[in-house]
Amino acid sequence: MAARMSGQPVYILAEGAQRILGKDARRMNIMAAKVIAEAVKSTLGPKGMDKMLVDTTGDVTITNDGAAILKEVEIKHPAAKMMVEVAKTQEKEAGDGTTTAVVFAGELLKRAEELLDQDVHATVIAKGYRVAGEEAIKALKEMSREIKPTDEDTLRKVAMTSLGSKASGVTAKDHLANLATEAVKFVVEKKDDKRSIDKKDIKIQKHVGKATRDSEIVHGIVLDKERAHPNMPRLVENAKIALLNTELKIKKTETDAKLRVTTPEQLRSFLDKEEETLKNMVENIAASGANCVFCQKDVDDVVQYFLAKENIFAVKSLSEGDLKLIAKATGGSIVTNLKDITLKDLGKAARVEEKKISGKEFIFIEGCQKPKAVTLFIRGGTEHVVDEIERSMDDAISVVRDVIEDGQVLPGGGAPEMEIAKKIREFSNKVSGREQLAIVEFANAIEVIPKTLAENAGLDPINTLIELRAEHEKGRINSGIELFTGKPQDMYKLGVIEPLRVKQQVVKSATEVANMILRIDDVIAAKGGLEGKEKPKMPPGGMGGMPPMY
């Protein structure tokens, strides 16, 4: 890029830099965002389709989870990356509704593009969208219902609604919903009148084999590990568990030291002293009353032998996360110095056992009295099924958590979106000027959700929307699409219930990203910044009609 001064060019940007201005910049960004929205649109709802994603190493992921799809796809375009951020934020804040957020953001930009063609300024559109977004949040709060955290029936329905839009929901939706609800109940922490849940306290351990319905909840922790030594007991009843994050071996000196041994007796004495030190470690553990040891770091072979002689069960090389979970589940304390270990530091469990399941060893720590951490042991016919169940259960746990923490629910099936559209159209009549156009387009844009639900179910989207609109005009605010018949029905009666937090976050995230992309009127990119370093080579015969991905 160069400017001219007295006939001489003055270079400002580096050679090869690209600059796209005004309408072209906006169109390019909007197009990239729309492509992302279109890519995940067909996965929305219980009748949504799945995507098969193949990475550079040939690993296959089959999913219809919006966040998982956008995480796996390698995206270069900066505006498209902003749409991926929407999905990530939605996943982090609410745990579900990622596809809804991306599709809605894409539709907002599509409608904005039409307004830009009518010479409505981007700033005016952004302000209209912001005002409409605030009204949408109000409308959601007004139509939400308060429920008690102890209302297990509603919590189960919320989990089933989330699982219903996933692949695993077809076979054992009711069973998985029960597991998710029960797991969350165990890890609820009460402080004053508030309840909080840390999702990390629910460990999801997956293993191929049996059927989805054979998945179970373990009131303790399951580890993908085996005993440190084959002579150790396979089963320990009434387990007293020592949790160590120190090595059970002789540490090397911090400074360089040399030891000169001149006679065989000196060498024997040295080795005996080393063995005695290792033996003392085991004696310290045994003296505390522990009959199980879970060590974050390595355990020396000699220590393993002495532990086996003492009939102590031991597992080594655990992750820090797993050690913390065991501490939460068993009520034990993590010890850094073996000399300090006492009976008070030990965790308790009814049973610690090594089980062989489908040819693979697992450690089960079961029968914890009041576990603050539990494990969902997920089973399924193939690796891909198990992976998708894991993603589905993560979403189900998140929505149950949202409802317990907030105590507010909404009907599903497109009912909140239709009510928002109706309320915002009514509100737009009170607004003068060009902002009104943007507010009306916001109402039209949010109807893309029920419309897409109908499309993915093979229904006529226009007729379905008209019928649904008529129901809401009559004041039936809980009417959504019953996807088997295509007729509007009360979603609460059908048990299609969603957390208020999910829908609020959808509106906030989508509105913010749409406004941010709209306000960009100048894209300055370094050489190769927009195209990436190298364009991927197409395989022989092309990609079979797949659209380009930005």
Residue pairs with C-beta under 8 A, 6 or more apart in sequence:
1 11
1 12
1 13
1 17
1 19
2 9
2 10
2 11
2 12
3 9
3 10
3 12
4 10
13 19
13 524
14 526
14 527
15 527
16 526
16 527
16 528
17 524
17 525
17 526
17 527
17 529
18 523
18 524
18 525
18 527
18 529
18 530
19 522
19 523
19 524
19 525
20 28
20 522
20 523
21 521
21 522
22 521
22 522
23 116
25 520
25 521
25 522
25 523
26 113
26 116
26 122
26 518
26 520
26 521
27 113
28 79
28 523
29 78
29 79
29 517
29 520
29 523
30 79
30 109
30 110
30 112
30 113
30 517
30 518
31 550
32 77
32 79
32 80
32 83
32 550
33 79
33 80
33 82
33 83
33 105
33 106
33 109
33 513
33 517
34 106
34 109
34 110
35 80
35 547
35 548
35 549
35 550
36 70
36 75
36 80
36 83
36 84
36 102
36 106
36 550
37 83
37 102
37 103
37 105
37 106
37 107
37 109
38 106
38 547
39 69
39 73
39 547
39 549
40 51
40 66
40 69
40 70
40 99
40 102
40 103
41 99
41 103
41 106
41 452
42 48
42 49
42 456
43 49
43 50
43 51
43 64
43 65
43 66
43 69
43 99
44 99
44 100
44 103
44 165
44 449
44 452
44 453
44 456
45 165
45 452
45 453
45 456
45 457
45 483
46 164
46 165
46 169
46 457
46 483
47 453
47 456
47 457
47 458
47 483
48 64
48 99
48 165
48 456
49 64
49 456
50 62
50 63
50 64
50 167
51 62
51 63
51 64
51 69
52 60
52 61
52 62
53 60
53 61
53 62
53 63
53 69
53 72
53 73
54 60
54 61
55 61
55 72
60 384
61 68
61 72
61 384
61 387
62 167
62 384
62 387
62 388
63 69
63 167
63 387
63 388
63 391
64 99
64 165
64 166
64 167
65 98
65 99
65 166
65 388
65 391
65 392
65 395
66 87
66 98
66 99
66 100
66 101
66 102
67 87
67 88
67 90
67 91
67 98
68 391
70 83
70 84
70 87
70 88
70 98
70 102
71 84
71 87
71 88
73 549
75 81
75 84
75 549
75 550
76 530
76 531
76 532
76 550
77 530
77 550
78 523
78 525
78 530
79 517
79 520
79 550
80 550
82 513
82 516
82 517
83 102
83 105
83 106
83 513
85 513
86 101
86 102
86 105
86 509
86 510
86 513
87 98
87 99
87 101
87 102
89 505
89 509
90 96
90 97
90 98
90 101
90 505
90 506
90 509
91 98
93 501
93 505
93 509
94 398
94 399
94 402
94 499
94 501
94 502
94 505
94 506
95 199
95 394
95 395
95 397
95 398
95 399
95 401
95 402
95 502
96 162
96 395
96 398
96 399
96 498
96 499
96 502
97 498
97 502
97 503
97 505
97 506
100 449
100 502
100 506
101 505
101 506
101 509
101 510
102 510
103 448
103 449
103 452
104 445
104 446
104 448
104 449
104 506
104 507
104 510
105 509
105 510
105 513
105 514
107 445
107 446
107 448
108 129
108 441
108 442
108 445
108 510
108 511
108 514
109 514
109 517
109 518
110 445
111 441
111 442
111 444
111 445
112 122
112 125
112 129
112 438
112 441
112 514
112 518
114 441
115 125
115 437
115 438
115 441
116 122
116 125
118 437
120 434
120 437
120 438
121 434
122 518
122 519
122 521
123 519
124 433
124 434
124 435
124 438
125 438
125 441
125 518
126 438
126 515
126 518
126 519
127 435
127 438
128 431
128 434
128 435
128 436
128 437
128 438
128 439
128 441
128 442
129 438
129 439
129 442
129 511
129 514
129 515
129 518
130 511
130 515
131 431
131 435
131 439
132 424
132 427
132 428
132 438
132 439
132 442
132 443
132 511
133 442
133 507
133 508
133 511
135 423
135 424
135 427
135 439
136 420
136 423
136 424
136 442
136 446
136 507
136 511
137 504
137 507
137 508
138 423
139 416
139 419
139 420
139 423
139 424
140 410
140 416
140 420
140 500
140 503
140 504
140 507
141 408
141 500
143 410
143 411
143 416
143 419
143 477
143 478
144 408
144 409
144 410
144 500
145 408
145 409
145 410
145 492
146 407
146 408
147 154
147 403
147 407
147 408
147 409
148 407
149 188
149 195
149 403
149 404
149 407
152 181
152 185
154 403
154 409
154 497
155 181
155 184
155 400
155 403
155 404
156 177
156 178
156 181
157 177
157 495
157 496
157 497
158 399
158 400
158 403
158 409
158 497
158 498
158 499
159 176
159 177
159 180
159 181
159 396
159 399
159 400
160 169
160 173
160 174
160 177
160 495
161 399
161 412
161 495
161 496
161 497
161 498
162 392
162 395
162 396
162 398
162 399
162 498
163 169
163 173
163 176
163 177
163 180
163 392
163 395
163 396
164 173
164 496
166 388
166 391
166 392
166 395
167 385
167 388
167 392
168 176
168 212
168 380
168 385
168 388
168 389
168 392
169 176
169 392
171 211
171 212
171 213
172 211
172 212
172 213
172 215
175 212
175 213
175 215
176 212
176 215
176 389
176 392
176 393
176 396
177 396
179 215
179 216
179 217
179 376
179 393
180 376
180 393
180 396
180 397
180 400
181 400
182 217
183 202
183 217
183 374
183 376
183 397
184 197
184 202
184 397
184 400
184 401
184 404
186 219
186 371
186 372
186 374
187 197
187 198
187 201
187 202
187 372
187 373
187 374
188 195
188 196
188 197
188 404
189 195
189 196
189 197
189 198
189 372
194 405
195 404
195 405
196 405
197 401
197 404
197 405
199 394
199 397
199 398
199 401
200 321
200 325
201 325
201 328
201 372
201 373
201 374
202 373
202 374
202 375
202 376
202 397
203 221
203 222
203 322
203 325
203 373
203 374
203 375
203 376
204 375
204 376
204 378
204 390
204 393
204 394
205 222
205 223
205 224
205 362
205 375
205 376
205 377
205 378
206 377
206 378
206 379
206 380
206 386
206 387
206 389
206 390
207 357
207 358
207 360
207 362
207 377
207 378
207 379
207 386
208 358
208 379
208 380
208 381
208 382
208 383
208 386
209 357
209 358
209 379
210 358
210 379
210 380
211 379
211 380
211 381
212 379
212 380
212 381
212 385
212 389
214 379
215 376
215 377
215 378
215 379
215 380
215 389
216 376
216 377
217 374
217 375
217 376
217 377
218 364
218 366
218 374
218 375
218 376
218 377
219 366
219 367
219 368
219 371
219 374
220 329
220 330
220 349
220 364
220 365
220 366
220 367
220 368
220 371
220 374
220 375
221 322
221 325
221 326
221 329
221 365
221 373
221 374
221 375
222 362
222 363
222 364
222 365
222 375
222 377
223 315
223 318
223 322
223 362
223 363
223 365
224 360
224 362
225 315
225 317
225 318
225 361
225 362
225 363
226 315
226 354
226 361
226 363
227 234
227 313
227 314
227 315
227 354
227 363
228 299
228 304
228 307
228 314
228 315
228 316
229 304
229 305
229 307
229 308
229 314
231 305
231 308
231 309
232 304
232 307
232 308
232 311
232 312
232 313
232 314
233 311
233 313
234 353
234 354
235 351
235 352
235 353
235 354
236 291
236 292
236 313
236 351
236 352
236 353
237 350
237 351
238 350
239 291
239 292
239 313
239 348
239 349
239 350
239 351
239 352
239 365
240 289
240 290
240 291
240 292
240 343
240 346
240 347
240 348
241 290
241 292
241 293
241 294
241 326
241 330
241 332
241 346
241 347
241 348
241 349
241 352
241 365
242 285
242 288
242 290
242 292
242 293
242 294
242 332
242 335
242 341
242 345
242 346
243 294
243 323
243 326
243 327
243 330
243 332
243 333
243 334
243 335
243 345
243 347
244 293
244 294
244 295
244 296
244 297
244 334
244 335
244 336
244 338
245 295
245 296
245 297
245 320
245 323
245 334
245 335
245 336
246 295
246 296
246 297
246 335
246 336
246 337
246 338
247 295
247 297
247 298
247 299
247 300
248 278
248 281
248 293
248 295
248 297
248 298
248 299
248 300
248 303
248 316
248 338
249 278
249 298
249 299
249 300
249 303
250 274
250 277
250 278
250 300
259 270
261 267
261 270
275 302
278 300
278 302
278 303
278 306
279 306
281 303
281 338
282 303
282 306
282 307
282 310
282 312
284 338
284 339
284 341
285 293
285 307
285 310
285 312
285 338
285 341
286 310
286 312
288 341
288 342
288 343
288 345
288 346
289 343
289 346
290 312
290 341
290 346
291 311
291 312
291 313
292 312
292 313
292 314
292 349
292 352
293 299
293 307
293 312
293 313
293 314
293 315
294 314
294 315
294 318
294 323
294 326
295 314
295 315
295 316
295 317
295 318
296 317
296 318
296 319
296 320
296 323
297 316
297 317
298 316
298 317
299 307
299 314
299 316
304 314
307 314
313 352
315 363
318 326
323 334
324 334
325 373
326 332
326 347
326 365
326 373
327 333
327 334
327 347
328 371
328 372
328 373
329 347
329 349
329 365
329 368
329 371
329 372
329 373
329 374
330 347
330 348
330 349
330 365
330 368
330 371
331 347
331 348
331 368
331 369
331 370
331 372
332 345
332 346
332 347
332 348
333 344
333 345
333 347
335 341
335 345
347 368
348 368
348 369
349 365
349 366
349 367
349 368
350 366
350 367
350 368
351 364
351 365
351 366
351 367
352 363
352 364
352 365
352 366
353 363
353 364
353 366
354 361
354 362
354 363
354 364
355 361
355 362
355 363
355 364
356 362
376 393
378 386
378 389
378 390
378 393
379 386
380 386
380 389
399 498
399 499
399 502
402 499
402 500
402 501
402 502
403 409
403 499
405 501
406 499
406 500
406 501
408 499
408 500
408 501
409 497
409 498
409 499
409 500
410 416
410 497
410 498
410 499
410 500
410 503
411 477
411 478
411 479
411 480
411 490
411 491
411 492
411 496
411 497
411 498
412 480
412 491
412 496
412 497
412 498
413 450
413 453
413 480
413 481
413 482
413 483
413 489
413 491
413 494
413 496
414 449
414 450
414 453
414 468
414 480
414 481
415 477
415 478
415 479
415 480
415 491
416 498
416 503
417 446
417 447
417 449
417 450
418 447
418 450
418 468
418 469
418 471
418 472
418 479
418 480
419 472
419 477
420 443
420 446
420 507
421 443
421 444
421 446
421 447
421 469
422 443
422 469
422 472
422 473
424 439
424 440
424 442
424 443
424 446
425 440
425 443
427 439
428 436
428 439
428 440
428 443
431 439
442 511
447 465
450 464
450 465
450 468
450 480
450 481
451 461
451 464
451 465
452 461
453 481
453 483
454 460
454 461
454 464
454 465
454 481
454 483
454 486
455 461
457 481
457 483
457 484
457 486
459 481
459 483
459 486
460 486
463 486
464 481
464 486
467 487
467 488
468 479
468 480
468 481
468 488
471 479
471 488
472 479
476 488
476 490
478 490
478 491
478 492
479 488
479 489
479 490
479 491
480 488
480 489
480 491
480 496
481 487
481 488
482 488
482 489
482 494
491 497
523 530
